[in-house]
Amino acid sequence: MWAAASKYIGGKVLTAILVVGAGASLIWFWNHPDDAKALWAAIKGALLWIGFALALPWGLFFLTVKTVKADSNAAGVGLLALLLVIDLLVALWLCGWSVSNAIAWVVLIVGFLSAGVYNFLVCEFIAEKMDDAI
């Protein structure tokens, strides 16, 4: 009984907090339209970069094939470094070549680490499929 009651009350309290937070955000952005424009610009840039980072290793699959044929760890590291540098340059270009605060740096670093892991996984998948086809 206590568990059900606490779930019910906790749900109501969480809902109230979320409604008040959403209302406060709406009021803030209503009074500060420049902040809203900056937020939407940041969201647009982030979504563009995520889409680019997702498509990049698939678009350059032929480099993965050449790297596998080279049968060299150095070539594999070079390919992953190239993909990460391209991701980095596109992200900085979308940011206007400047990062303004610490939160933006943290987001960029986490994004680059995620892109690096994703690039590795995609290249590994392409290499396995290439080995299966041979």
N, C-alpha and C positions, 0 to 999 in steps of 0.2 A: 504494500500500500504506500509506504513512504517513498519507494523508488518511483512509482507512477506519479505521485504528487510532486516530487521534486523535478521529474521530467516535465510535467505540465507547467509548473511555475518557472523553471529554467527556460523553457521554450517561450513563454510569454515575456520574460525579462529580456531574452536575446532579441526577440522581435521588436520590443520597444526600443532597445539600444540601436538596432539597425534602422528603424524608422526615424528616430531622432537624428542619427548620423547622416542619413540620406537627406533629410530636411535641412540640416545645417549646411551640408555640401551645396544643395540647391541655392540656398540663400547666399552663401559665400560666392558662388560662381555668378549669380545674378548681379551681385554688387561689384564683382571684379571680372568683367568679361575678358580682359587681357589674359588673366590666369587661365580661363577656360580655353581660350585660343591656344595658349602655350601647351596646355595639357593635351588637347586634341592633336596638335602638331607632333608632340612627342609620341602619342599613341600611333599616329599614322606612320611615323618614321620607324617605330619599333616593329609594326606589322609588316612594313615593306622589307625591312632587314630580315625578319624571320622567314618570310617567303623566299627571299633571295638565298639565304643560308640553307634552306631546305632543298632548293632546286640546284644549287651549285654543284655538289658532287655527282648528281645524276646527269647534269648537263655536260660534265667533263669526264664521263665514264671511260672514254677512249684513253685518257691519261692513266686511269687505273689499269686498263688492259695492258698498256705499254709497260707500266711499272711491274706488273706481274710477270710479263715476258722477260723483263730485265733480270728478274730473280735476285734482287739486291735489297738489303735492308735500308741502305742509304737512299736508294730511289724511293722507297716507301715513305721514309721520313721526309724526303724532299717534297713528295706529292702532298703529304698532310700539311707540311709547312706552307706550301704554295696556297692550298685551299684556305688555310687560316689567315694568311696575309691578305688574300682577296677579300675574305669576310671582314677583316679589320679595316681595310681601306674603304669598303662600301659603307660600313657602319660610321666611320669618321666622316665620310662625305655626306651621309644623311644628317649627321649632327652639325654640319657646317664647319667641320675641321676644328671644333673646339668643344670641350667638355667643361661645363660650368661648375659642377659641385661634386661632393663626395658620393652622394647617392647615385648620380649618373655614372661615375667611375665604377662603383660596385656593380651596377646593372650591366655595364659594358663588359666587365671582367667575367661575371657569371655567364653572360651571353657568349663570350669568346670561348670559355671553357666548355660550355654546352655544345657550341658549334664544332669544336675540336673533337669531342667525343662522337658527335653525330657523323662528322666526316669520316672518322675511323670506322665506325660501324657500317656505313654505307659502302666504303671502299672494301671492307672485309666481305660484305655480302656480294658485291660485284665480283670480287676475286673468286669466291667460292662458286658462284654460278658459272664463271668462266672455266674453272677447273672441272666442273660437272659436265660442261658442254664438250670438253675435249676428250 
